[in-house]
Amino acid sequence: MESWRLLTTWSIAGHVNMAIDEAIAQQVAEGESPPTVRFYTWNPYTISLGYNQKTKEINYQSCKRDGIGLVRRPTGGRAILHAEELTYAVIFDSTALFFRSKILETYLLIARALVTGVRRLGVGAELVRSNSDSSTNLTKPASRFLCFSTASAFEIVVEGRKLIGSAQRRWPGVVLQHGSLLLGHAHLNLPYYLNLTTDEQAHWRKELEASTICLKDILQHQPTILDVVEAITAGFEQIYGIQFHKSELSPQEQSRAAQLLHKYQIEL
């Protein structure tokens, strides 16, 4: 049985969230922090870009008007509007039970725990492996920057619509996987903050409506954040026998995160 740390950090600015994820990863890689699962939310609502995604795709004026933040993730993938969601991060070194040399195998192990967790809420979730090069949305103009427009790797879906999307980054000796669990509908507004025509924005909102689903739709109510955290944590415990202990960021992690803030913040 592995012992893991459980962290919850609520209503934090986007660049701070990304800096914290990397700071924990650095500490875990050096053996200074235990393997960690962190749950967090974003304040203000924030668009995160994949590590190599171009900022020119974002409509800065619309973001500034509505107080939407903008950050770059340490992971790859495409744009996400972090709003009415629960974000998770799983961070561990090469000795942890989730570590596999093949990235997709690690995705699968973590996804099984996530599916087990959301099923405890009464959600009929399932795993889907979708190769990005065969995605029906790949050739559509805006799919290159809408993360939730397609399912990739091992994603969690309900009735064919994505509920949880994830991305992974590896540094020497450590793995960071984080992802978004949709609670409400606010993520559907992402196209309004991209450099698209009005018609394109309306089209891609409909695409997101068709390809995603949130807990509020499934359960006919929006469960509390703490209920969702408890269920997902129980999923990890049930499948892998992980023993969690609640804790906080260490002083060293806080210091490292402060030094990394500039790396992730994008000024509007």
LUMSENU-17012 format. One record per residue (C-alpha): residue in three letters; x, y, z. Coordinates in steps of 0.2 Angstrom, whole numbers. Layout:
BEGIN
aa,c1,c2,c3
ALA,X,Y,Z
...
//
This chain:
BEGIN
aa,c1,c2,c3
MET,0,0,0
GLU,7,17,-5
SER,5,32,5
TRP,1,48,-5
ARG,-2,66,0
LEU,-19,74,-4
LEU,-19,93,-7
THR,-34,104,-10
THR,-31,123,-15
TRP,-47,133,-20
SER,-49,149,-30
ILE,-31,152,-35
ALA,-25,162,-50
GLY,-21,152,-66
HIS,-2,156,-66
VAL,-1,151,-48
ASN,-9,135,-51
MET,3,130,-65
ALA,18,136,-54
ILE,12,125,-40
ASP,10,110,-51
GLU,28,111,-57
ALA,35,116,-40
ILE,28,100,-33
ALA,35,90,-47
GLN,52,97,-44
GLN,51,92,-26
VAL,44,75,-29
ALA,58,72,-42
GLU,71,77,-29
GLY,63,65,-16
GLU,58,80,-5
SER,40,78,-7
PRO,29,63,-7
PRO,18,57,-22
THR,3,69,-23
VAL,-14,71,-29
ARG,-20,89,-29
PHE,-37,96,-32
TYR,-40,114,-36
THR,-51,128,-44
TRP,-47,144,-53
ASN,-51,162,-49
PRO,-53,171,-60
TYR,-59,159,-74
THR,-44,156,-85
ILE,-39,150,-102
SER,-24,139,-102
LEU,-14,135,-118
GLY,-5,120,-122
TYR,14,121,-119
ASN,17,125,-138
GLN,1,133,-142
LYS,2,151,-150
THR,-6,165,-141
LYS,-11,174,-157
GLU,-27,162,-157
ILE,-33,171,-141
ASN,-44,187,-142
TYR,-36,197,-129
GLN,-49,211,-129
SER,-63,199,-125
CYS,-53,191,-111
LYS,-49,208,-103
ARG,-67,214,-105
ASP,-74,199,-95
GLY,-59,197,-83
ILE,-53,180,-90
GLY,-35,175,-86
LEU,-23,168,-98
VAL,-9,156,-94
ARG,2,143,-102
ARG,2,125,-95
PRO,17,114,-93
THR,8,101,-102
GLY,3,100,-121
GLY,-14,100,-129
ARG,-25,114,-134
ALA,-35,128,-126
ILE,-46,125,-111
LEU,-57,138,-102
HIS,-56,133,-84
ALA,-73,138,-77
GLU,-86,128,-67
GLU,-74,113,-66
LEU,-63,103,-54
THR,-45,101,-59
TYR,-34,87,-53
ALA,-16,84,-53
VAL,-7,68,-50
ILE,12,70,-47
PHE,24,55,-44
ASP,41,48,-47
SER,47,33,-56
THR,45,22,-40
ALA,26,25,-39
LEU,14,12,-44
PHE,7,23,-59
PHE,24,25,-67
ARG,26,16,-84
SER,38,19,-97
LYS,24,21,-110
ILE,14,36,-107
LEU,-3,28,-113
GLU,-1,15,-100
THR,1,28,-86
TYR,-14,37,-93
LEU,-24,21,-92
LEU,-20,17,-74
ILE,-25,35,-68
ALA,-40,35,-79
ARG,-47,19,-71
ALA,-46,27,-54
LEU,-55,43,-61
VAL,-69,32,-69
THR,-71,23,-53
GLY,-72,39,-43
VAL,-85,47,-54
ARG,-96,31,-54
ARG,-97,33,-35
LEU,-107,49,-39
GLY,-119,39,-50
VAL,-111,44,-66
GLY,-111,30,-80
ALA,-93,35,-86
GLU,-82,24,-97
LEU,-65,25,-104
VAL,-62,29,-122
ARG,-45,28,-131
SER,-46,39,-147
ASN,-31,41,-158
SER,-30,60,-162
ASP,-25,56,-180
SER,-41,47,-183
SER,-52,60,-174
THR,-67,66,-184
ASN,-64,84,-178
LEU,-46,85,-182
THR,-48,92,-199
LYS,-60,106,-194
PRO,-52,123,-193
ALA,-54,127,-174
SER,-51,109,-168
ARG,-32,113,-167
PHE,-35,125,-152
LEU,-51,118,-144
CYS,-45,104,-131
PHE,-62,97,-127
SER,-68,96,-146
THR,-60,78,-147
ALA,-56,64,-135
SER,-37,59,-135
ALA,-27,46,-125
PHE,-38,38,-112
GLU,-52,50,-109
ILE,-67,48,-98
VAL,-84,50,-107
VAL,-102,48,-104
GLU,-114,43,-118
GLY,-99,47,-130
ARG,-96,65,-123
LYS,-81,70,-114
LEU,-82,73,-95
ILE,-64,73,-90
GLY,-49,78,-101
SER,-31,76,-96
ALA,-13,80,-101
GLN,3,73,-96
ARG,21,80,-94
ARG,37,71,-89
TRP,53,78,-83
PRO,68,67,-78
GLY,62,56,-63
VAL,44,63,-62
VAL,27,63,-70
LEU,14,77,-69
GLN,-4,73,-76
HIS,-17,85,-73
GLY,-35,87,-80
SER,-52,95,-80
LEU,-68,87,-73
LEU,-83,97,-80
LEU,-95,103,-67
GLY,-106,115,-76
HIS,-108,124,-93
ALA,-96,139,-92
HIS,-82,130,-103
LEU,-94,131,-118
ASN,-90,150,-118
LEU,-72,147,-124
PRO,-75,151,-143
TYR,-80,168,-138
TYR,-62,172,-132
LEU,-54,165,-148
ASN,-50,175,-164
LEU,-65,168,-173
THR,-79,176,-183
THR,-96,177,-175
ASP,-102,163,-185
GLU,-87,152,-181
GLN,-90,156,-162
ALA,-108,150,-163
HIS,-103,134,-173
TRP,-89,129,-161
ARG,-100,132,-146
LYS,-112,120,-153
GLU,-97,108,-156
LEU,-92,109,-138
GLU,-110,106,-133
ALA,-111,90,-143
SER,-94,83,-138
THR,-94,87,-119
ILE,-105,84,-104
CYS,-104,90,-86
LEU,-110,83,-70
LYS,-124,95,-69
ASP,-131,88,-85
ILE,-129,70,-79
LEU,-135,71,-61
GLN,-148,85,-64
HIS,-139,95,-50
GLN,-121,101,-47
PRO,-113,91,-33
THR,-102,101,-21
ILE,-83,101,-24
LEU,-80,92,-8
ASP,-92,78,-13
VAL,-83,76,-30
VAL,-66,76,-22
GLU,-71,63,-9
ALA,-78,52,-23
ILE,-62,53,-34
THR,-51,50,-19
ALA,-61,35,-15
GLY,-58,29,-33
PHE,-40,29,-31
GLU,-41,20,-14
GLN,-53,7,-20
ILE,-43,2,-36
TYR,-25,4,-30
GLY,-26,4,-11
ILE,-18,21,-10
GLN,-18,28,8
PHE,-20,47,7
HIS,-15,59,21
LYS,-21,77,20
SER,-8,90,20
GLU,-3,107,13
LEU,11,114,2
SER,28,114,10
PRO,38,130,13
GLN,50,124,-1
GLU,36,121,-13
GLN,29,138,-10
SER,46,146,-12
ARG,48,136,-29
ALA,31,141,-35
ALA,34,159,-32
GLN,50,158,-42
LEU,40,150,-57
LEU,26,162,-58
HIS,34,172,-72
LYS,35,156,-82
TYR,16,154,-84
GLN,8,171,-83
ILE,3,179,-99
GLU,-1,198,-98
LEU,-16,203,-107
//
